[in-house]
């Protein structure tokens, strides 16, 4: 039998190639995704004769999110209200899944004015129980991100479209 001996360089090259590939994939997994960071969207809303300025701030990591919606009356420095959501975040190919864990509201000062600080309330709290009917526990969404913008599209009211106000937003990185 005339068998050729195995090429000794293959015994060296294949493990080296595997090590390099593992290192590259591992380093990619350590990097923050492009969507990670703090994003903001401002808008003016008019309802009847009332004009409100809103600031929506969204902070994303690989595995979590925190979103606050701050409302002020036009020409006022006083905060009218803060609505907040935060929880777990998972990623699909071009989408995200937001899993609500806590609801937020502004902390009020001694004169009952809304401050910029948020009190977070989880399941079982009175605030959660009173307000959870207005929120979805799981919200899928689609996104596109670059260094300066994040387009996030979510059906927040479960009506099978993303045509409602606040459901298709172009955030800017802050």
N, C-alpha and C positions, 0 to 999 in steps of 0.2 A: 504494500500500500504506500502510495506516494502522497501523504498529507503534508500540506504546507504548514509550517509552524505559524502560530498566531502572530500577527504583527505587534511587536511589543509597544510601538508608539500608540496604538489604539487603547491599550490598557492605561496609558497615561492621559491621553487626550479626552476620552469619554468622561472620566470622573472630573477632569478639569472643566470641561464644557458644562457639566451638570452643576458644578459649584458656581461658576460664573452666572449661569441662568438663574439659579436659586438666589444669588446675591442681588441681581438686578430686580427680580420680582419682589424680593423682600424689601428692598429700598423703595420701590414704587408704593408698596403697601404702607410704608411709614410716613410718606408725604401726605400732607393734608390735601383733600380734594379741592378743586377750584371753587366750589360753592362754599367752603368753610370760611367763616368770617362774620362780620356784622354788616348788615344791609339796612337801607332806609328808603322809605317812600313817603312823600308828603302830598297832601291833597286838600283842596277846599271843597266843602260840601255845603250846599244851600238847601234848606228845608223850610218852606214857607218864607218868613222874613228873617230866619235865623241862619247866620253864616258861621260855619265851624271850620277851623283849621285842624287837620289831623296829621299825626306823624306815626307811621307804622315802622317799628324797628324789629328786625329779625336777625337773631344770632344763631348760626348753624355750626355744628361740629360734625365729625364723622357719624356720631351716634346720638346726638341730641339737638333739640331746638328750643328757643325761647322767643316768643313774639309778643310785643306790646303794641297797643293801639292807644295813643295819647290824643285826647280831644281838648281843644281850647276854643272858646268863642273868639270870633274875629275882633281885633283891636283890644285883646285882653291878655294879660300875662298869667292869669289864673287858669289852672288846669280844671276842666269840667269833670273829666273821668279818665281812667285808665282801665283798659280791658287787656288781660294777658292770658296767654296759653303757653305751656311748656310741657315737654315730654321727650319720648324716644324718637329717634329718626333712623330709618333704614333706607337703603338705596337699591333701586332696581336699575336696569340698563340706562334708561333716560328719565327715570322717575324717582320719586321719594315717597315714603310712607310716613306720615306724621301720626304718632300714637300719643294721645293726650293723657297726661298724668296729673297736671295741676292747672288750676284756673287762678288768675291774678286780678287784683283790684288795687287801687291806690290806697296808701296809708294816709289817713286823715290826721291833721294837726289838731291842737287844742281848740281851735275855732271851727272845726269840722270842714276845713278846706282841704281839698285833695292835694297831696304832695307828689313829687316825682318818684317817690319810693313805692315799691310794689310789695304787697303781702300775697304770698302764694298759699293756695288752699288745695289740699288733696282730697281724694275720695273719703267720704265719711264726715267731712266738715259741713257745717250748715251752709256756708257760701257755695260749696260744690253742689250740694243737694238742691239748693234753690236755683242754680244757674245752669247745671249740666243739660237740662232739656233743650237749651239753645245752641248746643255744640255737638259735634260728632266726635266720637272717641277715636276713630281711625279715618284719616283723610289722605287719600292718595293724590299725588300731583306730578306734574311734568316740569322739568326745568331745563334751562340753558344758561350756562355761566361763562363769563370770561373774567379778566382781571378787574374790570370796573363795573360790570352789570350782572344782574341775576334776574332772568325772567322766570317767574313762578306762576303756574296755572293750576288751580285747585277748585274743585266743586265743593264749596264750603257749606252750602245749604241742602245738598243731596237732591237737587232737582234734575240731575243728569245732564247739566250743561255747565259751561264756565263763562256764561254771558253776563252774570250779575256783577254789580260793583264790588271791587275788591277780590275778584276771583282770578284775574289775569293781570299781574302786576310786574312792572319793570323796576326793580330796586337798584339803587346805586350803592356801591361799597363805601363805607365810612371808616 
